[in-house]
Amino acid sequence: MTGTRIPAIEPTGFLGALVKFGARRKMGTVPASLGVLWHHKKVMFDAMGIGRKVEGWHELDENLASYAVMSAASTVGCSFCLDFNYFLAHNRGLDEAKVRQVPRWRESTVFTPTERLVMEYAEAASLTPPAVTDDLSDELVAAIGPAALVELAARVAFMNMSARMNVALGIRSEQFADACGLAPLAERPLATDAA
């Protein structure tokens, strides 16, 4: 992996072997980005622990959760997060044609009104400052319920933490989706495309 702002180091010792085993089991490979995070093992393990807890939440439909985190990652500009979540969606058997369109959800015709609301919320919550409105929240409570909206907000917040850390450290896509033979993700339109 090139371009990270901190050089990757080899995860070593028992913990390093455990992390590499877990990565191979989940992803089929050991991402080079683990070597960047290995510089501060506590941050890496705590972030991974939060991620495992997030995966245990189930008030929000799995498809909606995938669209939300990918929309947040696209808004922040984390190519690693987009690629990795596309790979995970494939492994979970989600609709790849729809997942592939998340970066261009506004222009795409494949999403339902509820899916669009979820991605709008994820995008609005990922802006600086956040731009979530009462009207958008009210529509989502009516569509998915209050518990799912709380989960949506938390999933988007966790993705923002992960995505912003990756972008700041220069961690980029490691082509997980390419390794699975998945079709490329749609490109997010440039600001000038909307004009």
GINOR-V617826 format. One record per pair of residues at least 4 apart in sequence whose C-alpha atoms are under 7 Angstrom apart, sorted by sequence separation. I is the first residue (numbers start at 0). J is the second residue. If there is no record, write none. Layout:
[[I | J] [I | J]]
This chain:
[[11 | 15] [12 | 16] [13 | 17] [14 | 18] [15 | 19] [16 | 20] [17 | 21] [18 | 22] [19 | 23] [20 | 24] [21 | 25] [22 | 26] [23 | 27] [32 | 36] [33 | 37] [36 | 40] [39 | 43] [40 | 44] [41 | 45] [42 | 46] [43 | 47] [44 | 48] [45 | 49] [46 | 50] [47 | 51] [48 | 52] [49 | 53] [50 | 54] [51 | 55] [59 | 63] [60 | 64] [61 | 65] [62 | 66] [63 | 67] [64 | 68] [65 | 69] [66 | 70] [67 | 71] [68 | 72] [69 | 73] [70 | 74] [71 | 75] [72 | 76] [73 | 77] [77 | 81] [78 | 82] [79 | 83] [80 | 84] [81 | 85] [82 | 86] [83 | 87] [84 | 88] [85 | 89] [86 | 90] [87 | 91] [88 | 92] [89 | 93] [94 | 98] [95 | 99] [96 | 100] [97 | 101] [100 | 104] [103 | 107] [110 | 114] [111 | 115] [112 | 116] [113 | 117] [114 | 118] [115 | 119] [116 | 120] [117 | 121] [118 | 122] [119 | 123] [120 | 124] [121 | 125] [122 | 126] [125 | 129] [126 | 130] [131 | 135] [132 | 136] [133 | 137] [134 | 138] [135 | 139] [136 | 140] [137 | 141] [138 | 142] [139 | 143] [140 | 144] [143 | 147] [144 | 148] [145 | 149] [146 | 150] [147 | 151] [148 | 152] [149 | 153] [150 | 154] [151 | 155] [152 | 156] [153 | 157] [154 | 158] [155 | 159] [156 | 160] [157 | 161] [158 | 162] [159 | 163] [160 | 164] [161 | 165] [162 | 166] [163 | 167] [164 | 168] [165 | 169] [166 | 170] [174 | 178] [175 | 179] [176 | 180] [177 | 181] [188 | 192] [10 | 15] [11 | 16] [22 | 27] [23 | 28] [59 | 64] [72 | 77] [88 | 93] [110 | 115] [124 | 129] [139 | 144] [140 | 145] [143 | 148] [165 | 170] [176 | 181] [22 | 28] [23 | 29] [37 | 43] [89 | 95] [123 | 129] [124 | 130] [22 | 29] [36 | 43] [100 | 107] [123 | 130] [124 | 131] [72 | 80] [73 | 81] [123 | 131] [140 | 148] [72 | 81] [139 | 148] [19 | 29] [120 | 131] [69 | 81] [97 | 109] [85 | 98] [69 | 84] [65 | 88] [116 | 139] [7 | 31] [10 | 34] [7 | 32] [9 | 34] [8 | 34] [7 | 34] [8 | 35] [10 | 37] [7 | 35] [6 | 35] [8 | 37] [73 | 102] [113 | 142] [5 | 35] [0 | 31] [62 | 93] [70 | 101] [66 | 98] [69 | 101] [70 | 102] [121 | 155] [125 | 159] [66 | 101] [70 | 118] [74 | 122] [67 | 117] [71 | 121] [75 | 125] [63 | 114] [67 | 118] [70 | 121] [71 | 122] [74 | 125] [66 | 118] [70 | 122] [63 | 117] [67 | 121] [71 | 125] [80 | 162] [103 | 185] [102 | 185] [103 | 186] [71 | 155] [100 | 184] [102 | 186] [103 | 187] [77 | 162] [99 | 184] [100 | 185] [102 | 187] [103 | 188] [68 | 154] [72 | 158] [99 | 185] [64 | 151] [68 | 155] [71 | 158] [75 | 162] [58 | 146] [59 | 147] [67 | 155] [71 | 159] [75 | 163] [77 | 165] [58 | 147] [77 | 166] [86 | 175] [68 | 158] [72 | 162] [82 | 172] [86 | 176] [59 | 150] [79 | 170] [85 | 176] [58 | 150] [59 | 151] [79 | 171] [82 | 174] [83 | 175] [78 | 171] [79 | 172] [82 | 175] [77 | 171] [78 | 172] [79 | 173] [82 | 176] [53 | 154] [32 | 170] [30 | 173] [5 | 168] [4 | 168] [3 | 168] [4 | 169] [3 | 169] [2 | 169] [3 | 170]]
